[in-house]
Amino acid sequence: MATLDDVKVCLGETLQLGDRVHNFDPATPLFGSIPELDSMAVVALITAIEEHFDIVVDDDDISAETFETVGSLCRFVEHKRAS
């Protein structure tokens, strides 16, 4: 799944996670589980995702569920790319 790998790249680069990101899978919890992912990092991550995937993320699109797991973030990106 290219989206999973691409999302992991965005997470790793934006949050400076190093090799830890290689162990991430769709069930890996994000917000509240990764100390680097605070509210300011969410903004940076959204910007990185917009640039990487050439999508626009509106304020109304963002919810806690979006950043619950790597898989939920991937599904969000796939949904935005399809619309």
DSSP file (Angstrom, degrees, kcal/mol; ACC not computed):
  #  RESIDUE AA STRUCTURE BP1 BP2  ACC     N-H-->O    O-->H-N    N-H-->O    O-->H-N    TCO  KAPPA ALPHA  PHI   PSI    X-CA   Y-CA   Z-CA
    1    1 A M     >        0   0    0      0, 0.0     4,-1.6     0, 0.0     3,-0.3   0.000 360.0 360.0 360.0 108.6    0.0    0.0    0.0
    2    2 A A  H  >  +     0   0    0      1,-0.2     4,-2.7     2,-0.2     5,-0.2   0.853 360.0  59.5 -61.8 -36.1    1.8    3.1   -1.3
    3    3 A T  H  > S+     0   0    0      1,-0.2     4,-3.0     2,-0.2     5,-0.2   0.908 102.6  52.1 -63.0 -41.1   -0.3    5.4    0.9
    4    4 A L  H  > S+     0   0    0     -3,-0.3     4,-2.4     1,-0.2    -1,-0.2   0.944 112.5  45.0 -59.2 -48.0    0.9    3.7    4.1
    5    5 A D  H  X S+     0   0    0     -4,-1.6     4,-1.9     1,-0.2    -1,-0.2   0.906 114.6  48.8 -63.2 -40.9    4.5    4.1    3.2
    6    6 A D  H  X S+     0   0    0     -4,-2.7     4,-2.3     2,-0.2    -2,-0.2   0.897 111.2  49.3 -66.8 -40.3    4.0    7.7    2.1
    7    7 A V  H  X S+     0   0    0     -4,-3.0     4,-2.8     1,-0.2    -1,-0.2   0.901 109.5  52.7 -64.8 -40.0    2.1    8.5    5.3
    8    8 A K  H  X S+     0   0    0     -4,-2.4     4,-2.9    -5,-0.2    -1,-0.2   0.885 107.8  51.6 -62.5 -38.0    4.9    6.9    7.3
    9    9 A V  H  X S+     0   0    0     -4,-1.9     4,-2.8     2,-0.2     5,-0.3   0.941 110.8  47.8 -62.3 -47.0    7.4    9.1    5.4
   10   10 A C  H  X S+     0   0    0     -4,-2.3     4,-2.5     1,-0.2     5,-0.3   0.921 114.4  46.5 -60.0 -44.7    5.4   12.2    6.3
   11   11 A L  H  X S+     0   0    0     -4,-2.8     4,-2.5     2,-0.2     6,-0.2   0.945 114.4  47.1 -62.1 -48.7    5.2   11.2    9.9
   12   12 A G  H  X>S+     0   0    0     -4,-2.9     5,-1.6    -5,-0.2     4,-0.7   0.912 117.7  40.3 -61.9 -45.6    8.9   10.3   10.2
   13   13 A E  H  <5S+     0   0    0     -4,-2.8    -1,-0.2    -5,-0.2    -2,-0.2   0.927 118.6  45.0 -71.7 -44.8   10.1   13.5    8.5
   14   14 A T  H  <5S+     0   0    0     -4,-2.5    -2,-0.2    -5,-0.3    -3,-0.2   0.904 124.2  33.2 -67.3 -41.9    7.7   15.9   10.2
   15   15 A L  H  <5S-     0   0    0     -4,-2.5    -1,-0.2    -5,-0.3    -2,-0.2   0.454 102.8-127.6 -95.2  -1.2    8.0   14.5   13.7
   16   16 A Q  T  <5 +     0   0    0     -4,-0.7    -3,-0.2    -5,-0.2    -4,-0.1   0.953  50.5 157.9  53.0  56.0   11.7   13.5   13.3
   17   17 A L    > < -     0   0    0     -5,-1.6     3,-1.5     1,-0.2    -4,-0.1   0.539  26.1-163.0 -89.1  -8.9   11.0   10.0   14.4
   18   18 A G  G >   -     0   0    0     -6,-0.5     3,-1.0     1,-0.2    -1,-0.2  -0.321  65.4 -13.8  62.3-140.6   14.1    8.4   12.8
   19   19 A D  G >  S+     0   0    0      1,-0.2     3,-1.5     2,-0.2     4,-0.4   0.627 118.4  84.6 -73.0 -13.8   13.9    4.6   12.5
   20   20 A R  G X  S+     0   0    0     -3,-1.5     3,-1.5     1,-0.3     4,-0.3   0.846  80.3  65.0 -56.9 -33.0   10.9    4.2   14.8
   21   21 A V  G X  S+     0   0    0     -3,-1.0     3,-1.4     1,-0.3    -1,-0.3   0.761  87.4  69.3 -64.9 -24.1    8.6    5.0   11.9
   22   22 A H  G <  S+     0   0    0     -3,-1.5    -1,-0.3     1,-0.3    -2,-0.2   0.756  96.2  54.3 -65.8 -22.9    9.7    1.7   10.2
   23   23 A N  G <  S+     0   0    0     -3,-1.5    -1,-0.3    -4,-0.4    -2,-0.2   0.498  84.8 112.6 -87.9  -4.4    7.9   -0.3   12.9
   24   24 A F    <   +     0   0    0     -3,-1.4   -16,-0.1    -4,-0.3    -3,-0.0  -0.435  39.3 172.7 -71.8 141.0    4.6    1.6   12.3
   25   25 A D    >   -     0   0    0     -2,-0.1     3,-2.1   -17,-0.0    45,-0.4  -0.813  52.7 -82.5-133.8 177.8    1.6   -0.4   10.9
   26   26 A P  T 3  S+     0   0    0      0, 0.0    45,-2.5     0, 0.0    46,-0.4   0.765 127.7  53.2 -57.3 -25.3   -2.0    0.6   10.4
   27   27 A A  T 3  S+     0   0    0     43,-0.2    -3,-0.0    42,-0.1     0, 0.0   0.510  77.8 120.3 -88.4  -3.9   -2.8   -0.2   14.1
   28   28 A T    <   -     0   0    0     -3,-2.1    42,-2.0     1,-0.1    43,-0.2  -0.443  65.4-127.2 -64.5 121.8   -0.1    2.0   15.5
   29   29 A P  B     +A   69   0A   0      0, 0.0    40,-0.3     0, 0.0    39,-0.1  -0.418  31.3 177.1 -70.3 146.5   -1.7    4.6   17.8
   30   30 A L    >>  +     0   0    0     38,-2.5     3,-3.0    37,-0.3     4,-1.9   0.632  52.0  54.4-112.1 -92.7   -0.7    8.2   17.1
   31   31 A F  T 34 S+     0   0    0     36,-2.5    -1,-0.3     1,-0.3     7,-0.1  -0.255 122.7  13.3 -58.1 123.5   -2.2   11.2   19.0
   32   32 A G  T 34 S+     0   0    0      5,-0.5    -1,-0.3     2,-0.4    36,-0.1   0.203 124.9  62.9  94.9 -14.3   -1.7   10.6   22.7
   33   33 A S  T <4 S+     0   0    0     -3,-3.0    -2,-0.2     1,-0.2    -3,-0.1   0.652  92.6  59.4-113.0 -25.5    0.8    7.8   22.1
   34   34 A I  S >< S-     0   0    0     -4,-1.9     3,-2.1     3,-0.2    -2,-0.4  -0.921  70.4-154.1-107.8 110.9    3.7    9.5   20.3
   35   35 A P  T 3  S+     0   0    0      0, 0.0    -1,-0.1     0, 0.0    -5,-0.0   0.805  92.8  60.2 -55.5 -31.5    5.1   12.4   22.5
   36   36 A E  T 3  S+     0   0    0      1,-0.2     2,-1.5    -3,-0.1     5,-0.1   0.711  87.0  81.6 -69.5 -19.2    6.3   14.2   19.4
   37   37 A L    <   +     0   0    0     -3,-2.1    -5,-0.5    -7,-0.2    -1,-0.2  -0.609  61.4 145.4 -92.9  79.5    2.7   14.5   18.0
   38   38 A D     >  -     0   0    0     -2,-1.5     4,-1.9    -7,-0.1     3,-0.1  -0.403  68.4 -82.8-100.8-175.1    1.4   17.5   20.0
   39   39 A S  H  > S+     0   0    0      1,-0.2     4,-1.2     2,-0.2    -2,-0.0   0.856 130.2  49.0 -61.9 -36.1   -1.1   20.1   18.7
   40   40 A M  H  > S+     0   0    0      1,-0.2     4,-1.7     2,-0.2    -1,-0.2   0.883 109.7  52.1 -70.3 -37.0    1.6   22.1   17.0
   41   41 A A  H  > S+     0   0    0      1,-0.2     4,-2.8     2,-0.2    -2,-0.2   0.819 101.6  61.3 -68.5 -30.0    3.0   19.0   15.3
   42   42 A V  H  X S+     0   0    0     -4,-1.9     4,-2.6     2,-0.2    -1,-0.2   0.916 104.1  49.4 -60.8 -42.2   -0.5   18.2   14.0
   43   43 A V  H  X S+     0   0    0     -4,-1.2     4,-2.1     2,-0.2    -2,-0.2   0.928 112.8  46.6 -62.7 -45.4   -0.5   21.5   12.1
   44   44 A A  H  X S+     0   0    0     -4,-1.7     4,-2.3     1,-0.2    -2,-0.2   0.887 112.3  51.0 -63.9 -39.0    3.0   20.7   10.6
   45   45 A L  H  X S+     0   0    0     -4,-2.8     4,-2.6     2,-0.2    -2,-0.2   0.899 108.1  51.6 -67.1 -40.6    1.9   17.2    9.7
   46   46 A I  H  X S+     0   0    0     -4,-2.6     4,-2.7     2,-0.2    -1,-0.2   0.925 110.6  49.0 -60.9 -43.9   -1.2   18.4    8.0
   47   47 A T  H  X S+     0   0    0     -4,-2.1     4,-2.3     1,-0.2    -2,-0.2   0.921 111.4  49.2 -61.4 -44.3    0.9   20.8    5.9
   48   48 A A  H  X S+     0   0    0     -4,-2.3     4,-2.9     1,-0.2    -2,-0.2   0.897 111.9  48.8 -62.6 -40.8    3.3   18.0    5.1
   49   49 A I  H  X S+     0   0    0     -4,-2.6     4,-2.6     2,-0.2     6,-0.3   0.912 109.8  51.9 -66.3 -42.4    0.5   15.7    4.0
   50   50 A E  H  X>S+     0   0    0     -4,-2.7     5,-1.3    -5,-0.2     4,-1.0   0.928 115.6  41.4 -59.0 -44.7   -1.1   18.5    1.9
   51   51 A E  H  <5S+     0   0    0     -4,-2.3    -2,-0.2     3,-0.2    -1,-0.2   0.920 116.6  47.3 -70.4 -43.8    2.2   19.1    0.1
   52   52 A H  H  <5S+     0   0    0     -4,-2.9    -2,-0.2     1,-0.2    -3,-0.2   0.904 124.8  29.7 -66.2 -42.2    3.2   15.4   -0.3
   53   53 A F  H  <5S-     0   0    0     -4,-2.6    -1,-0.2    -5,-0.2    -2,-0.2   0.429 102.5-124.5-100.5   0.1   -0.2   14.2   -1.6
   54   54 A D  T  <5 +     0   0    0     -4,-1.0     2,-0.3    -5,-0.2    -3,-0.2   0.939  66.3 130.5  54.4  51.9   -1.2   17.5   -3.3
   55   55 A I      < -     0   0    0     -5,-1.3     2,-0.5    -6,-0.3    -1,-0.2  -0.824  56.3-125.9-125.8 167.1   -4.5   17.7   -1.4
   56   56 A V        -     0   0    0     -2,-0.3     2,-0.6    24,-0.2    -9,-0.0  -0.975  16.9-158.0-116.7 127.5   -6.2   20.4    0.6
   57   57 A V        -     0   0    0     -2,-0.5     2,-0.2   -11,-0.1    -7,-0.1  -0.919  10.9-153.5-107.5 115.0   -7.3   19.7    4.2
   58   58 A D    >>  -     0   0    0     -2,-0.6     3,-1.5     1,-0.1     4,-0.5  -0.487  27.2-113.4 -83.0 156.8  -10.0   22.0    5.4
   59   59 A D  G >4 S+     0   0    0      1,-0.3     3,-1.1     2,-0.2    -1,-0.1   0.865 118.2  57.6 -55.9 -37.4  -10.5   22.7    9.1
   60   60 A D  G 34 S+     0   0    0      1,-0.2    -1,-0.3     3,-0.0    -3,-0.0   0.691  97.4  63.4 -68.5 -18.0  -13.8   20.8    9.1
   61   61 A D  G <4 S+     0   0    0     -3,-1.5     2,-0.4     2,-0.0    -1,-0.2   0.695  85.7  90.6 -77.0 -19.3  -11.9   17.7    7.9
   62   62 A I    <<  +     0   0    0     -3,-1.1     2,-0.3    -4,-0.5     3,-0.0  -0.645  46.9 150.8 -92.6 130.0   -9.8   17.4   11.0
   63   63 A S    >>  -     0   0    0     -2,-0.4     4,-0.9     1,-0.1     3,-0.6  -0.942  57.6-105.4-144.8 166.7  -10.9   15.4   14.0
   64   64 A A  G >4 S+     0   0    0     -2,-0.3     3,-0.6     1,-0.2   -33,-0.2   0.855 119.0  61.1 -61.5 -34.1   -9.3   13.4   16.7
   65   65 A E  G >4 S+     0   0    0      1,-0.2     3,-1.4     2,-0.2     4,-0.5   0.826  94.3  62.9 -63.6 -31.4  -10.3   10.2   15.0
   66   66 A T  G <4 S+     0   0    0     -3,-0.6     3,-0.3     1,-0.3    -1,-0.2   0.881 111.5  36.8 -59.5 -38.3   -8.2   11.2   11.9
   67   67 A F  G << S+     0   0    0     -4,-0.9   -36,-2.5    -3,-0.6   -37,-0.3   0.105  87.8 102.3-103.8  20.4   -5.1   11.0   14.1
   68   68 A E  S <  S-     0   0    0     -3,-1.4   -38,-2.5   -38,-0.2     2,-0.3   0.940  93.7  -4.3 -68.8 -48.2   -6.1    8.1   16.2
   69   69 A T  B  > S-A   29   0A   0     -4,-0.5     4,-1.9   -40,-0.3    -1,-0.2  -0.885  71.3-105.5-138.7 168.8   -3.9    5.5   14.3
   70   70 A V  H  > S+     0   0    0    -42,-2.0     4,-2.3   -45,-0.4   -43,-0.2   0.898 122.0  53.7 -61.3 -39.5   -1.6    5.3   11.3
   71   71 A G  H  > S+     0   0    0    -45,-2.5     4,-2.6   -46,-0.3    -1,-0.2   0.896 106.1  50.2 -64.0 -41.7   -4.5    3.4    9.5
   72   72 A S  H  > S+     0   0    0    -46,-0.4     4,-2.0     1,-0.2    -1,-0.2   0.873 111.2  49.8 -66.1 -35.0   -7.0    6.1   10.3
   73   73 A L  H  X S+     0   0    0     -4,-1.9     4,-2.3     2,-0.2    -2,-0.2   0.897 110.7  49.9 -68.4 -39.3   -4.6    8.7    8.9
   74   74 A C  H  X S+     0   0    0     -4,-2.3     4,-2.8     2,-0.2    -2,-0.2   0.919 110.0  50.2 -62.9 -44.2   -4.1    6.6    5.8
   75   75 A R  H  X S+     0   0    0     -4,-2.6     4,-2.5     1,-0.2    -1,-0.2   0.900 109.7  51.9 -62.2 -39.7   -7.8    6.2    5.3
   76   76 A F  H  X S+     0   0    0     -4,-2.0     4,-2.5     2,-0.2    -2,-0.2   0.940 111.2  46.4 -60.3 -48.0   -8.2   10.0    5.6
   77   77 A V  H  X S+     0   0    0     -4,-2.3     4,-2.6     1,-0.2     5,-0.2   0.922 112.3  50.3 -62.1 -44.8   -5.5   10.6    3.0
   78   78 A E  H  X S+     0   0    0     -4,-2.8     4,-1.7     1,-0.2    -1,-0.2   0.905 110.9  49.7 -61.1 -41.1   -7.0    8.1    0.6
   79   79 A H  H  X S+     0   0    0     -4,-2.5     4,-1.1    -5,-0.2    -1,-0.2   0.920 112.1  47.4 -63.1 -44.5  -10.5    9.7    1.0
   80   80 A K  H  < S+     0   0    0     -4,-2.5     3,-0.2     1,-0.2    -2,-0.2   0.878 111.2  51.2 -66.1 -37.5   -9.1   13.1    0.3
   81   81 A R  H  < S+     0   0    0     -4,-2.6    -1,-0.2     1,-0.2    -2,-0.2   0.844 109.5  51.1 -68.2 -32.6   -7.2   11.9   -2.7
   82   82 A A  H  <        0   0    0     -4,-1.7    -1,-0.2     1,-0.2    -2,-0.2   0.724 360.0 360.0 -77.8 -21.3  -10.3   10.3   -4.1
   83   83 A S     <        0   0    0     -4,-1.1    -1,-0.2    -3,-0.2    -2,-0.2   0.475 360.0 360.0 -95.5 360.0  -12.5   13.4   -3.8
